Amino acid sequence: MKKSLTLLALVTAFLGTSCQNYGPSANRGAATGALIGAGAGAIIGNQSGNAGEGALIGAAAGGIAGGAYGNAKDQERRGY
């Protein structure tokens, strides 16, 4: 299970940084989301005895959500 979660995190990180030139808000949002998600995931995962797995899942989910939000802000800024 740990290997598949680690692989999922690496693939998510690779896909999030390849072939696309994101704006500054998307990059900042992805990094901030990953940090917050990792912290929250570790806390939640600790309650079930899997803090490391929770941190990986939280970082992936937070990075995706933060990057999407930041990208939307960049798109909005470009439209004006």
N, CA, C, O and CB atoms as a CASP TS submission, in Angstrom:
PFRMAT TS
TARGET T0000
AUTHOR 0000-0000-0000
METHOD Language model
MODEL 1
PARENT N/A
ATOM      1  N   MET     1       0.827  -1.192   0.000  1.00  0.00           N
ATOM      2  CA  MET     1       0.000   0.000   0.000  1.00  0.00           C
ATOM      3  C   MET     1       0.872   1.257   0.000  1.00  0.00           C
ATOM      4  O   MET     1       0.571   2.231  -0.691  1.00  0.00           O
ATOM      5  CB  MET     1      -0.941  -0.003   1.211  1.00  0.00           C
ATOM      6  N   LYS     2       1.960   1.225   0.786  1.00  0.00           N
ATOM      7  CA  LYS     2       2.833   2.402   0.844  1.00  0.00           C
ATOM      8  C   LYS     2       3.487   2.673  -0.509  1.00  0.00           C
ATOM      9  O   LYS     2       3.636   3.827  -0.911  1.00  0.00           O
ATOM     10  CB  LYS     2       3.912   2.214   1.919  1.00  0.00           C
ATOM     11  N   LYS     3       3.875   1.608  -1.208  1.00  0.00           N
ATOM     12  CA  LYS     3       4.506   1.800  -2.510  1.00  0.00           C
ATOM     13  C   LYS     3       3.540   2.420  -3.501  1.00  0.00           C
ATOM     14  O   LYS     3       3.927   3.290  -4.281  1.00  0.00           O
ATOM     15  CB  LYS     3       5.028   0.476  -3.051  1.00  0.00           C
ATOM     16  N   SER     4       2.297   1.988  -3.482  1.00  0.00           N
ATOM     17  CA  SER     4       1.334   2.542  -4.426  1.00  0.00           C
ATOM     18  C   SER     4       1.008   3.994  -4.093  1.00  0.00           C
ATOM     19  O   SER     4       0.791   4.795  -5.003  1.00  0.00           O
ATOM     20  CB  SER     4       0.058   1.706  -4.432  1.00  0.00           C
ATOM     21  N   LEU     5       0.967   4.351  -2.813  1.00  0.00           N
ATOM     22  CA  LEU     5       0.723   5.742  -2.443  1.00  0.00           C
ATOM     23  C   LEU     5       1.906   6.632  -2.808  1.00  0.00           C
ATOM     24  O   LEU     5       1.729   7.767  -3.250  1.00  0.00           O
ATOM     25  CB  LEU     5       0.432   5.848  -0.951  1.00  0.00           C
ATOM     26  N   THR     6       3.101   6.112  -2.621  1.00  0.00           N
ATOM     27  CA  THR     6       4.284   6.872  -3.004  1.00  0.00           C
ATOM     28  C   THR     6       4.315   7.075  -4.514  1.00  0.00           C
ATOM     29  O   THR     6       4.632   8.162  -4.998  1.00  0.00           O
ATOM     30  CB  THR     6       5.562   6.160  -2.531  1.00  0.00           C
ATOM     31  N   LEU     7       3.988   6.033  -5.241  1.00  0.00           N
ATOM     32  CA  LEU     7       3.940   6.140  -6.700  1.00  0.00           C
ATOM     33  C   LEU     7       2.869   7.138  -7.133  1.00  0.00           C
ATOM     34  O   LEU     7       3.093   7.930  -8.049  1.00  0.00           O
ATOM     35  CB  LEU     7       3.670   4.763  -7.333  1.00  0.00           C
ATOM     36  N   LEU     8       1.712   7.104  -6.483  1.00  0.00           N
ATOM     37  CA  LEU     8       0.648   8.050  -6.796  1.00  0.00           C
ATOM     38  C   LEU     8       1.105   9.484  -6.551  1.00  0.00           C
ATOM     39  O   LEU     8       0.826  10.369  -7.359  1.00  0.00           O
ATOM     40  CB  LEU     8      -0.601   7.743  -5.966  1.00  0.00           C
ATOM     41  N   ALA     9       1.798   9.718  -5.452  1.00  0.00           N
ATOM     42  CA  ALA     9       2.281  11.063  -5.150  1.00  0.00           C
ATOM     43  C   ALA     9       3.305  11.526  -6.186  1.00  0.00           C
ATOM     44  O   ALA     9       3.280  12.683  -6.605  1.00  0.00           O
ATOM     45  CB  ALA     9       2.895  11.104  -3.747  1.00  0.00           C
ATOM     46  N   LEU    10       4.194  10.643  -6.597  1.00  0.00           N
ATOM     47  CA  LEU    10       5.203  11.009  -7.599  1.00  0.00           C
ATOM     48  C   LEU    10       4.571  11.285  -8.954  1.00  0.00           C
ATOM     49  O   LEU    10       4.942  12.243  -9.632  1.00  0.00           O
ATOM     50  CB  LEU    10       6.245   9.902  -7.732  1.00  0.00           C
ATOM     51  N   VAL    11       3.623  10.454  -9.350  1.00  0.00           N
ATOM     52  CA  VAL    11       2.951  10.657 -10.635  1.00  0.00           C
ATOM     53  C   VAL    11       2.172  11.970 -10.616  1.00  0.00           C
ATOM     54  O   VAL    11       2.182  12.718 -11.593  1.00  0.00           O
ATOM     55  CB  VAL    11       2.007   9.471 -10.953  1.00  0.00           C
ATOM     56  N   THR    12       1.498  12.244  -9.504  1.00  0.00           N
ATOM     57  CA  THR    12       0.749  13.497  -9.384  1.00  0.00           C
ATOM     58  C   THR    12       1.684  14.694  -9.472  1.00  0.00           C
ATOM     59  O   THR    12       1.375  15.677 -10.145  1.00  0.00           O
ATOM     60  CB  THR    12      -0.034  13.535  -8.063  1.00  0.00           C
ATOM     61  N   ALA    13       2.819  14.617  -8.801  1.00  0.00           N
ATOM     62  CA  ALA    13       3.779  15.711  -8.859  1.00  0.00           C
ATOM     63  C   ALA    13       4.322  15.893 -10.270  1.00  0.00           C
ATOM     64  O   ALA    13       4.482  17.024 -10.728  1.00  0.00           O
ATOM     65  CB  ALA    13       4.925  15.463  -7.885  1.00  0.00           C
ATOM     66  N   PHE    14       4.606  14.796 -10.964  1.00  0.00           N
ATOM     67  CA  PHE    14       5.117  14.881 -12.328  1.00  0.00           C
ATOM     68  C   PHE    14       4.086  15.478 -13.266  1.00  0.00           C
ATOM     69  O   PHE    14       4.399  16.366 -14.058  1.00  0.00           O
ATOM     70  CB  PHE    14       5.537  13.507 -12.824  1.00  0.00           C
ATOM     71  N   LEU    15       2.856  14.992 -13.178  1.00  0.00           N
ATOM     72  CA  LEU    15       1.811  15.495 -14.067  1.00  0.00           C
ATOM     73  C   LEU    15       1.492  16.956 -13.790  1.00  0.00           C
ATOM     74  O   LEU    15       1.111  17.696 -14.696  1.00  0.00           O
ATOM     75  CB  LEU    15       0.552  14.657 -13.927  1.00  0.00           C
ATOM     76  N   GLY    16       1.644  17.364 -12.558  1.00  0.00           N
ATOM     77  CA  GLY    16       1.364  18.748 -12.210  1.00  0.00           C
ATOM     78  C   GLY    16       2.414  19.727 -12.699  1.00  0.00           C
ATOM     79  O   GLY    16       2.163  20.932 -12.745  1.00  0.00           O
ATOM     80  N   THR    17       3.590  19.225 -13.066  1.00  0.00           N
ATOM     81  CA  THR    17       4.654  20.137 -13.475  1.00  0.00           C
ATOM     82  C   THR    17       5.084  19.963 -14.923  1.00  0.00           C
ATOM     83  O   THR    17       5.975  20.676 -15.385  1.00  0.00           O
ATOM     84  CB  THR    17       5.836  19.954 -12.588  1.00  0.00           C
ATOM     85  N   SER    18       4.478  19.038 -15.646  1.00  0.00           N
ATOM     86  CA  SER    18       4.955  18.774 -17.000  1.00  0.00           C
ATOM     87  C   SER    18       4.080  19.457 -18.054  1.00  0.00           C
ATOM     88  O   SER    18       2.866  19.577 -17.890  1.00  0.00           O
ATOM     89  CB  SER    18       4.999  17.272 -17.254  1.00  0.00           C
ATOM     90  N   CYS    19       4.712  19.895 -19.122  1.00  0.00           N
ATOM     91  CA  CYS    19       4.050  20.341 -20.342  1.00  0.00           C
ATOM     92  C   CYS    19       3.163  21.574 -20.207  1.00  0.00           C
ATOM     93  O   CYS    19       2.491  21.939 -21.172  1.00  0.00           O
ATOM     94  CB  CYS    19       3.241  19.244 -20.863  1.00  0.00           C
ATOM     95  N   GLN    20       3.138  22.196 -19.109  1.00  0.00           N
ATOM     96  CA  GLN    20       2.245  23.338 -18.932  1.00  0.00           C
ATOM     97  C   GLN    20       3.007  24.436 -18.195  1.00  0.00           C
ATOM     98  O   GLN    20       3.690  24.176 -17.204  1.00  0.00           O
ATOM     99  CB  GLN    20       0.947  22.930 -18.151  1.00  0.00           C
ATOM    100  N   ASN    21       2.883  25.639 -18.681  1.00  0.00           N
ATOM    101  CA  ASN    21       3.502  26.775 -18.020  1.00  0.00           C
ATOM    102  C   ASN    21       2.427  27.476 -17.193  1.00  0.00           C
ATOM    103  O   ASN    21       1.658  28.288 -17.706  1.00  0.00           O
ATOM    104  CB  ASN    21       4.156  27.755 -19.055  1.00  0.00           C
ATOM    105  N   TYR    22       2.393  27.149 -15.925  1.00  0.00           N
ATOM    106  CA  TYR    22       1.390  27.735 -15.043  1.00  0.00           C
ATOM    107  C   TYR    22       1.844  29.102 -14.571  1.00  0.00           C
ATOM    108  O   TYR    22       3.038  29.397 -14.536  1.00  0.00           O
ATOM    109  CB  TYR    22       1.116  26.820 -13.844  1.00  0.00           C
ATOM    110  N   GLY    23       0.885  29.926 -14.213  1.00  0.00           N
ATOM    111  CA  GLY    23       1.183  31.252 -13.697  1.00  0.00           C
ATOM    112  C   GLY    23       1.621  31.207 -12.248  1.00  0.00           C
ATOM    113  O   GLY    23       1.642  30.141 -11.634  1.00  0.00           O
ATOM    114  N   PRO    24       1.969  32.350 -11.703  1.00  0.00           N
ATOM    115  CA  PRO    24       2.483  32.396 -10.336  1.00  0.00           C
ATOM    116  C   PRO    24       1.450  31.987  -9.290  1.00  0.00           C
ATOM    117  O   PRO    24       1.805  31.371  -8.285  1.00  0.00           O
ATOM    118  CB  PRO    24       2.980  33.780 -10.031  1.00  0.00           C
ATOM    119  N   SER    25       0.200  32.315  -9.506  1.00  0.00           N
ATOM    120  CA  SER    25      -0.819  31.939  -8.523  1.00  0.00           C
ATOM    121  C   SER    25      -1.038  30.432  -8.498  1.00  0.00           C
ATOM    122  O   SER    25      -1.277  29.860  -7.434  1.00  0.00           O
ATOM    123  CB  SER    25      -2.138  32.652  -8.825  1.00  0.00           C
ATOM    124  N   ALA    26      -0.961  29.785  -9.650  1.00  0.00           N
ATOM    125  CA  ALA    26      -1.123  28.330  -9.699  1.00  0.00           C
ATOM    126  C   ALA    26       0.021  27.634  -8.984  1.00  0.00           C
ATOM    127  O   ALA    26      -0.201  26.686  -8.230  1.00  0.00           O
ATOM    128  CB  ALA    26      -1.207  27.846 -11.150  1.00  0.00           C
ATOM    129  N   ASN    27       1.233  28.093  -9.215  1.00  0.00           N
ATOM    130  CA  ASN    27       2.389  27.498  -8.545  1.00  0.00           C
ATOM    131  C   ASN    27       2.316  27.704  -7.038  1.00  0.00           C
ATOM    132  O   ASN    27       2.536  26.772  -6.265  1.00  0.00           O
ATOM    133  CB  ASN    27       3.687  28.092  -9.092  1.00  0.00           C
ATOM    134  N   ARG    28       2.010  28.916  -6.632  1.00  0.00           N
ATOM    135  CA  ARG    28       1.908  29.221  -5.205  1.00  0.00           C
ATOM    136  C   ARG    28       0.760  28.441  -4.568  1.00  0.00           C
ATOM    137  O   ARG    28       0.894  27.923  -3.460  1.00  0.00           O
ATOM    138  CB  ARG    28       1.708  30.732  -4.988  1.00  0.00           C
ATOM    139  N   GLY    29      -0.359  28.361  -5.269  1.00  0.00           N
ATOM    140  CA  GLY    29      -1.514  27.635  -4.756  1.00  0.00           C
ATOM    141  C   GLY    29      -1.243  26.153  -4.602  1.00  0.00           C
ATOM    142  O   GLY    29      -1.661  25.540  -3.619  1.00  0.00           O
ATOM    143  N   ALA    30      -0.545  25.572  -5.567  1.00  0.00           N
ATOM    144  CA  ALA    30      -0.216  24.148  -5.487  1.00  0.00           C
ATOM    145  C   ALA    30       0.713  23.866  -4.307  1.00  0.00           C
ATOM    146  O   ALA    30       0.516  22.898  -3.573  1.00  0.00           O
ATOM    147  CB  ALA    30       0.435  23.674  -6.796  1.00  0.00           C
ATOM    148  N   ALA    31       1.717  24.708  -4.130  1.00  0.00           N
ATOM    149  CA  ALA    31       2.650  24.507  -3.020  1.00  0.00           C
ATOM    150  C   ALA    31       1.959  24.694  -1.677  1.00  0.00           C
ATOM    151  O   ALA    31       2.144  23.890  -0.764  1.00  0.00           O
ATOM    152  CB  ALA    31       3.833  25.469  -3.137  1.00  0.00           C
ATOM    153  N   THR    32       1.167  25.748  -1.554  1.00  0.00           N
ATOM    154  CA  THR    32       0.463  26.007  -0.305  1.00  0.00           C
ATOM    155  C   THR    32      -0.547  24.912  -0.017  1.00  0.00           C
ATOM    156  O   THR    32      -0.650  24.444   1.117  1.00  0.00           O
ATOM    157  CB  THR    32      -0.232  27.364  -0.352  1.00  0.00           C
ATOM    158  N   GLY    33      -1.289  24.501  -1.031  1.00  0.00           N
ATOM    159  CA  GLY    33      -2.263  23.434  -0.856  1.00  0.00           C
ATOM    160  C   GLY    33      -1.621  22.118  -0.444  1.00  0.00           C
ATOM    161  O   GLY    33      -2.153  21.394   0.397  1.00  0.00           O
ATOM    162  N   ALA    34      -0.469  21.814  -1.045  1.00  0.00           N
ATOM    163  CA  ALA    34       0.232  20.577  -0.691  1.00  0.00           C
ATOM    164  C   ALA    34       0.709  20.616   0.757  1.00  0.00           C
ATOM    165  O   ALA    34       0.603  19.617   1.468  1.00  0.00           O
ATOM    166  CB  ALA    34       1.424  20.347  -1.632  1.00  0.00           C
ATOM    167  N   LEU    35       1.229  21.747   1.197  1.00  0.00           N
ATOM    168  CA  LEU    35       1.683  21.855   2.585  1.00  0.00           C
ATOM    169  C   LEU    35       0.530  21.735   3.574  1.00  0.00           C
ATOM    170  O   LEU    35       0.615  20.999   4.557  1.00  0.00           O
ATOM    171  CB  LEU    35       2.406  23.175   2.798  1.00  0.00           C
ATOM    172  N   ILE    36      -0.534  22.457   3.306  1.00  0.00           N
ATOM    173  CA  ILE    36      -1.688  22.392   4.204  1.00  0.00           C
ATOM    174  C   ILE    36      -2.312  20.993   4.167  1.00  0.00           C
ATOM    175  O   ILE    36      -2.676  20.442   5.205  1.00  0.00           O
ATOM    176  CB  ILE    36      -2.740  23.463   3.818  1.00  0.00           C
ATOM    177  N   GLY    37      -2.429  20.430   2.974  1.00  0.00           N
ATOM    178  CA  GLY    37      -2.989  19.089   2.846  1.00  0.00           C
ATOM    179  C   GLY    37      -2.157  18.028   3.538  1.00  0.00           C
ATOM    180  O   GLY    37      -2.701  17.106   4.145  1.00  0.00           O
ATOM    181  N   ALA    38      -0.834  18.153   3.450  1.00  0.00           N
ATOM    182  CA  ALA    38       0.040  17.189   4.120  1.00  0.00           C
ATOM    183  C   ALA    38      -0.117  17.280   5.632  1.00  0.00           C
ATOM    184  O   ALA    38      -0.168  16.260   6.321  1.00  0.00           O
ATOM    185  CB  ALA    38       1.507  17.424   3.725  1.00  0.00           C
ATOM    186  N   GLY    39      -0.194  18.494   6.141  1.00  0.00           N
ATOM    187  CA  GLY    39      -0.378  18.658   7.584  1.00  0.00           C
ATOM    188  C   GLY    39      -1.706  18.105   8.051  1.00  0.00           C
ATOM    189  O   GLY    39      -1.772  17.372   9.038  1.00  0.00           O
ATOM    190  N   ALA    40      -2.764  18.456   7.341  1.00  0.00           N
ATOM    191  CA  ALA    40      -4.092  17.965   7.717  1.00  0.00           C
ATOM    192  C   ALA    40      -4.175  16.449   7.553  1.00  0.00           C
ATOM    193  O   ALA    40      -4.752  15.762   8.397  1.00  0.00           O
ATOM    194  CB  ALA    40      -5.181  18.650   6.870  1.00  0.00           C
ATOM    195  N   GLY    41      -3.605  15.931   6.480  1.00  0.00           N
ATOM    196  CA  GLY    41      -3.615  14.484   6.261  1.00  0.00           C
ATOM    197  C   GLY    41      -2.847  13.727   7.320  1.00  0.00           C
ATOM    198  O   GLY    41      -3.256  12.643   7.736  1.00  0.00           O
ATOM    199  N   ALA    42      -1.731  14.293   7.761  1.00  0.00           N
ATOM    200  CA  ALA    42      -0.950  13.650   8.814  1.00  0.00           C
ATOM    201  C   ALA    42      -1.726  13.621  10.124  1.00  0.00           C
ATOM    202  O   ALA    42      -1.708  12.619  10.840  1.00  0.00           O
ATOM    203  CB  ALA    42       0.388  14.372   9.008  1.00  0.00           C
ATOM    204  N   ILE    43      -2.400  14.710  10.434  1.00  0.00           N
ATOM    205  CA  ILE    43      -3.185  14.755  11.666  1.00  0.00           C
ATOM    206  C   ILE    43      -4.339  13.759  11.604  1.00  0.00           C
ATOM    207  O   ILE    43      -4.564  12.997  12.545  1.00  0.00           O
ATOM    208  CB  ILE    43      -3.722  16.176  11.913  1.00  0.00           C
ATOM    209  N   ILE    44      -5.063  13.771  10.494  1.00  0.00           N
ATOM    210  CA  ILE    44      -6.186  12.849  10.349  1.00  0.00           C
ATOM    211  C   ILE    44      -5.698  11.404  10.283  1.00  0.00           C
ATOM    212  O   ILE    44      -6.283  10.520  10.909  1.00  0.00           O
ATOM    213  CB  ILE    44      -6.999  13.191   9.094  1.00  0.00           C
ATOM    214  N   GLY    45      -4.631  11.165   9.529  1.00  0.00           N
ATOM    215  CA  GLY    45      -4.083   9.818   9.422  1.00  0.00           C
ATOM    216  C   GLY    45      -3.531   9.293  10.723  1.00  0.00           C
ATOM    217  O   GLY    45      -3.560   8.086  10.964  1.00  0.00           O
ATOM    218  N   ASN    46      -3.028  10.174  11.570  1.00  0.00           N
ATOM    219  CA  ASN    46      -2.494   9.772  12.858  1.00  0.00           C
ATOM    220  C   ASN    46      -3.578   9.149  13.735  1.00  0.00           C
ATOM    221  O   ASN    46      -3.302   8.266  14.547  1.00  0.00           O
ATOM    222  CB  ASN    46      -1.867  10.966  13.562  1.00  0.00           C
ATOM    223  N   GLN    47      -4.803   9.616  13.563  1.00  0.00           N
ATOM    224  CA  GLN    47      -5.907   9.072  14.351  1.00  0.00           C
ATOM    225  C   GLN    47      -6.177   7.598  14.019  1.00  0.00           C
ATOM    226  O   GLN    47      -6.685   6.854  14.858  1.00  0.00           O
ATOM    227  CB  GLN    47      -7.170   9.898  14.115  1.00  0.00           C
ATOM    228  N   SER    48      -5.839   7.188  12.809  1.00  0.00           N
ATOM    229  CA  SER    48      -6.035   5.793  12.426  1.00  0.00           C
ATOM    230  C   SER    48      -4.720   5.022  12.396  1.00  0.00           C
ATOM    231  O   SER    48      -4.696   3.860  11.991  1.00  0.00           O
ATOM    232  CB  SER    48      -6.708   5.715  11.068  1.00  0.00           C
ATOM    233  N   GLY    49      -3.632   5.651  12.820  1.00  0.00           N
ATOM    234  CA  GLY    49      -2.338   4.974  12.871  1.00  0.00           C
ATOM    235  C   GLY    49      -1.560   5.019  11.574  1.00  0.00           C
ATOM    236  O   GLY    49      -0.576   4.293  11.433  1.00  0.00           O
ATOM    237  N   ASN    50      -1.961   5.844  10.622  1.00  0.00           N
ATOM    238  CA  ASN    50      -1.286   5.931   9.328  1.00  0.00           C
ATOM    239  C   ASN    50      -0.970   7.382   8.992  1.00  0.00           C
ATOM    240  O   ASN    50      -1.470   7.910   7.999  1.00  0.00           O
ATOM    241  CB  ASN    50      -2.150   5.302   8.219  1.00  0.00           C
ATOM    242  N   ALA    51      -0.155   8.022   9.799  1.00  0.00           N
ATOM    243  CA  ALA    51       0.148   9.438   9.584  1.00  0.00           C
ATOM    244  C   ALA    51       0.871   9.676   8.264  1.00  0.00           C
ATOM    245  O   ALA    51       0.590  10.659   7.578  1.00  0.00           O
ATOM    246  CB  ALA    51       0.989   9.971  10.729  1.00  0.00           C
ATOM    247  N   GLY    52       1.789   8.800   7.899  1.00  0.00           N
ATOM    248  CA  GLY    52       2.540   8.959   6.652  1.00  0.00           C
ATOM    249  C   GLY    52       1.656   8.856   5.428  1.00  0.00           C
ATOM    250  O   GLY    52       1.758   9.666   4.507  1.00  0.00           O
ATOM    251  N   GLU    53       0.791   7.864   5.420  1.00  0.00           N
ATOM    252  CA  GLU    53      -0.119   7.701   4.289  1.00  0.00           C
ATOM    253  C   GLU    53      -1.098   8.864   4.214  1.00  0.00           C
ATOM    254  O   GLU    53      -1.416   9.347   3.127  1.00  0.00           O
ATOM    255  CB  GLU    53      -0.880   6.373   4.395  1.00  0.00           C
ATOM    256  N   GLY    54      -1.571   9.308   5.360  1.00  0.00           N
ATOM    257  CA  GLY    54      -2.475  10.454   5.385  1.00  0.00           C
ATOM    258  C   GLY    54      -1.808  11.707   4.843  1.00  0.00           C
ATOM    259  O   GLY    54      -2.426  12.496   4.128  1.00  0.00           O
ATOM    260  N   ALA    55      -0.530  11.882   5.193  1.00  0.00           N
ATOM    261  CA  ALA    55       0.207  13.049   4.709  1.00  0.00           C
ATOM    262  C   ALA    55       0.381  12.999   3.191  1.00  0.00           C
ATOM    263  O   ALA    55       0.249  14.022   2.520  1.00  0.00           O
ATOM    264  CB  ALA    55       1.578  13.135   5.395  1.00  0.00           C
ATOM    265  N   LEU    56       0.676  11.820   2.649  1.00  0.00           N
ATOM    266  CA  LEU    56       0.831  11.690   1.196  1.00  0.00           C
ATOM    267  C   LEU    56      -0.473  11.970   0.466  1.00  0.00           C
ATOM    268  O   LEU    56      -0.497  12.700  -0.526  1.00  0.00           O
ATOM    269  CB  LEU    56       1.331  10.295   0.839  1.00  0.00           C
ATOM    270  N   ILE    57      -1.542  11.392   0.959  1.00  0.00           N
ATOM    271  CA  ILE    57      -2.844  11.605   0.314  1.00  0.00           C
ATOM    272  C   ILE    57      -3.258  13.067   0.435  1.00  0.00           C
ATOM    273  O   ILE    57      -3.753  13.660  -0.523  1.00  0.00           O
ATOM    274  CB  ILE    57      -3.923  10.687   0.939  1.00  0.00           C
ATOM    275  N   GLY    58      -3.053  13.644   1.620  1.00  0.00           N
ATOM    276  CA  GLY    58      -3.409  15.046   1.830  1.00  0.00           C
ATOM    277  C   GLY    58      -2.589  15.980   0.960  1.00  0.00           C
ATOM    278  O   GLY    58      -3.113  16.957   0.426  1.00  0.00           O
ATOM    279  N   ALA    59      -1.302  15.683   0.816  1.00  0.00           N
ATOM    280  CA  ALA    59      -0.443  16.526  -0.020  1.00  0.00           C
ATOM    281  C   ALA    59      -0.870  16.470  -1.476  1.00  0.00           C
ATOM    282  O   ALA    59      -0.896  17.494  -2.159  1.00  0.00           O
ATOM    283  CB  ALA    59       1.017  16.098   0.112  1.00  0.00           C
ATOM    284  N   ALA    60      -1.204  15.279  -1.954  1.00  0.00           N
ATOM    285  CA  ALA    60      -1.646  15.152  -3.346  1.00  0.00           C
ATOM    286  C   ALA    60      -2.959  15.890  -3.571  1.00  0.00           C
ATOM    287  O   ALA    60      -3.101  16.648  -4.530  1.00  0.00           O
ATOM    288  CB  ALA    60      -1.802  13.674  -3.727  1.00  0.00           C
ATOM    289  N   ALA    61      -3.910  15.662  -2.680  1.00  0.00           N
ATOM    290  CA  ALA    61      -5.217  16.309  -2.836  1.00  0.00           C
ATOM    291  C   ALA    61      -5.107  17.823  -2.680  1.00  0.00           C
ATOM    292  O   ALA    61      -5.705  18.575  -3.450  1.00  0.00           O
ATOM    293  CB  ALA    61      -6.215  15.750  -1.814  1.00  0.00           C
ATOM    294  N   GLY    62      -4.344  18.269  -1.685  1.00  0.00           N
ATOM    295  CA  GLY    62      -4.177  19.705  -1.471  1.00  0.00           C
ATOM    296  C   GLY    62      -3.439  20.379  -2.609  1.00  0.00           C
ATOM    297  O   GLY    62      -3.774  21.498  -2.996  1.00  0.00           O
ATOM    298  N   GLY    63      -2.431  19.700  -3.150  1.00  0.00           N
ATOM    299  CA  GLY    63      -1.688  20.259  -4.278  1.00  0.00           C
ATOM    300  C   GLY    63      -2.548  20.421  -5.517  1.00  0.00           C
ATOM    301  O   GLY    63      -2.462  21.426  -6.222  1.00  0.00           O
ATOM    302  N   ILE    64      -3.376  19.425  -5.775  1.00  0.00           N
ATOM    303  CA  ILE    64      -4.269  19.506  -6.933  1.00  0.00           C
ATOM    304  C   ILE    64      -5.294  20.616  -6.744  1.00  0.00           C
ATOM    305  O   ILE    64      -5.518  21.428  -7.642  1.00  0.00           O
ATOM    306  CB  ILE    64      -4.981  18.163  -7.162  1.00  0.00           C
ATOM    307  N   ALA    65      -5.919  20.644  -5.556  1.00  0.00           N
ATOM    308  CA  ALA    65      -6.943  21.665  -5.295  1.00  0.00           C
ATOM    309  C   ALA    65      -6.348  23.069  -5.302  1.00  0.00           C
ATOM    310  O   ALA    65      -6.925  23.981  -5.894  1.00  0.00           O
ATOM    311  CB  ALA    65      -7.629  21.400  -3.951  1.00  0.00           C
ATOM    312  N   GLY    66      -5.200  23.253  -4.651  1.00  0.00           N
ATOM    313  CA  GLY    66      -4.569  24.563  -4.617  1.00  0.00           C
ATOM    314  C   GLY    66      -4.106  25.023  -5.982  1.00  0.00           C
ATOM    315  O   GLY    66      -4.226  26.201  -6.318  1.00  0.00           O
ATOM    316  N   GLY    67      -3.575  24.095  -6.775  1.00  0.00           N
ATOM    317  CA  GLY    67      -3.153  24.433  -8.125  1.00  0.00           C
ATOM    318  C   GLY    67      -4.315  24.823  -9.015  1.00  0.00           C
ATOM    319  O   GLY    67      -4.209  25.753  -9.815  1.00  0.00           O
ATOM    320  N   ALA    68      -5.431  24.109  -8.875  1.00  0.00           N
ATOM    321  CA  ALA    68      -6.620  24.437  -9.663  1.00  0.00           C
ATOM    322  C   ALA    68      -7.162  25.814  -9.288  1.00  0.00           C
ATOM    323  O   ALA    68      -7.545  26.599 -10.154  1.00  0.00           O
ATOM    324  CB  ALA    68      -7.706  23.370  -9.464  1.00  0.00           C
ATOM    325  N   TYR    69      -7.189  26.093  -7.994  1.00  0.00           N
ATOM    326  CA  TYR    69      -7.679  27.404  -7.550  1.00  0.00           C
ATOM    327  C   TYR    69      -6.754  28.522  -8.036  1.00  0.00           C
ATOM    328  O   TYR    69      -7.224  29.543  -8.539  1.00  0.00           O
ATOM    329  CB  TYR    69      -7.797  27.444  -6.009  1.00  0.00           C
ATOM    330  N   GLY    70      -5.446  28.331  -7.888  1.00  0.00           N
ATOM    331  CA  GLY    70      -4.497  29.334  -8.353  1.00  0.00           C
ATOM    332  C   GLY    70      -4.542  29.528  -9.859  1.00  0.00           C
ATOM    333  O   GLY    70      -4.405  30.650 -10.346  1.00  0.00           O
ATOM    334  N   ASN    71      -4.733  28.435 -10.603  1.00  0.00           N
ATOM    335  CA  ASN    71      -4.843  28.539 -12.051  1.00  0.00           C
ATOM    336  C   ASN    71      -6.081  29.339 -12.441  1.00  0.00           C
ATOM    337  O   ASN    71      -6.043  30.127 -13.387  1.00  0.00           O
ATOM    338  CB  ASN    71      -4.888  27.145 -12.686  1.00  0.00           C
ATOM    339  N   ALA    72      -7.168  29.139 -11.721  1.00  0.00           N
ATOM    340  CA  ALA    72      -8.384  29.915 -12.002  1.00  0.00           C
ATOM    341  C   ALA    72      -8.138  31.402 -11.756  1.00  0.00           C
ATOM    342  O   ALA    72      -8.622  32.248 -12.508  1.00  0.00           O
ATOM    343  CB  ALA    72      -9.562  29.419 -11.128  1.00  0.00           C
ATOM    344  N   LYS    73      -7.388  31.715 -10.707  1.00  0.00           N
ATOM    345  CA  LYS    73      -7.062  33.121 -10.436  1.00  0.00           C
ATOM    346  C   LYS    73      -6.179  33.687 -11.546  1.00  0.00           C
ATOM    347  O   LYS    73      -6.364  34.834 -11.952  1.00  0.00           O
ATOM    348  CB  LYS    73      -6.355  33.262  -9.066  1.00  0.00           C
ATOM    349  N   ASP    74      -5.224  32.904 -12.042  1.00  0.00           N
ATOM    350  CA  ASP    74      -4.373  33.363 -13.144  1.00  0.00           C
ATOM    351  C   ASP    74      -5.206  33.596 -14.407  1.00  0.00           C
ATOM    352  O   ASP    74      -5.013  34.593 -15.104  1.00  0.00           O
ATOM    353  CB  ASP    74      -3.250  32.335 -13.426  1.00  0.00           C
ATOM    354  N   GLN    75      -6.119  32.688 -14.699  1.00  0.00           N
ATOM    355  CA  GLN    75      -6.982  32.836 -15.869  1.00  0.00           C
ATOM    356  C   GLN    75      -7.842  34.089 -15.746  1.00  0.00           C
ATOM    357  O   GLN    75      -8.025  34.825 -16.716  1.00  0.00           O
ATOM    358  CB  GLN    75      -7.872  31.596 -16.044  1.00  0.00           C
ATOM    359  N   GLU    76      -8.362  34.322 -14.558  1.00  0.00           N
ATOM    360  CA  GLU    76      -9.183  35.512 -14.318  1.00  0.00           C
ATOM    361  C   GLU    76      -8.369  36.779 -14.525  1.00  0.00           C
ATOM    362  O   GLU    76      -8.853  37.745 -15.116  1.00  0.00           O
ATOM    363  CB  GLU    76      -9.769  35.489 -12.900  1.00  0.00           C
ATOM    364  N   ARG    77      -7.142  36.774 -14.043  1.00  0.00           N
ATOM    365  CA  ARG    77      -6.275  37.947 -14.179  1.00  0.00           C
ATOM    366  C   ARG    77      -5.934  38.210 -15.646  1.00  0.00           C
ATOM    367  O   ARG    77      -5.852  39.363 -16.069  1.00  0.00           O
ATOM    368  CB  ARG    77      -4.986  37.756 -13.364  1.00  0.00           C
ATOM    369  N   ARG    78      -5.737  37.143 -16.421  1.00  0.00           N
ATOM    370  CA  ARG    78      -5.427  37.296 -17.850  1.00  0.00           C
ATOM    371  C   ARG    78      -6.618  37.838 -18.632  1.00  0.00           C
ATOM    372  O   ARG    78      -6.446  38.500 -19.655  1.00  0.00           O
ATOM    373  CB  ARG    78      -4.988  35.958 -18.442  1.00  0.00           C
ATOM    374  N   GLY    79      -7.827  37.554 -18.149  1.00  0.00           N
ATOM    375  CA  GLY    79      -9.020  37.982 -18.857  1.00  0.00           C
ATOM    376  C   GLY    79      -9.290  39.462 -18.739  1.00  0.00           C
ATOM    377  O   GLY    79     -10.015  40.027 -19.558  1.00  0.00           O
ATOM    378  N   TYR    80      -8.724  40.098 -17.741  1.00  0.00           N
ATOM    379  CA  TYR    80      -8.996  41.527 -17.555  1.00  0.00           C
ATOM    380  C   TYR    80      -8.027  42.391 -18.295  1.00  0.00           C
ATOM    381  O   TYR    80      -8.125  43.617 -18.238  1.00  0.00           O
ATOM    382  CB  TYR    80      -8.964  41.883 -16.106  1.00  0.00           C
TER
END
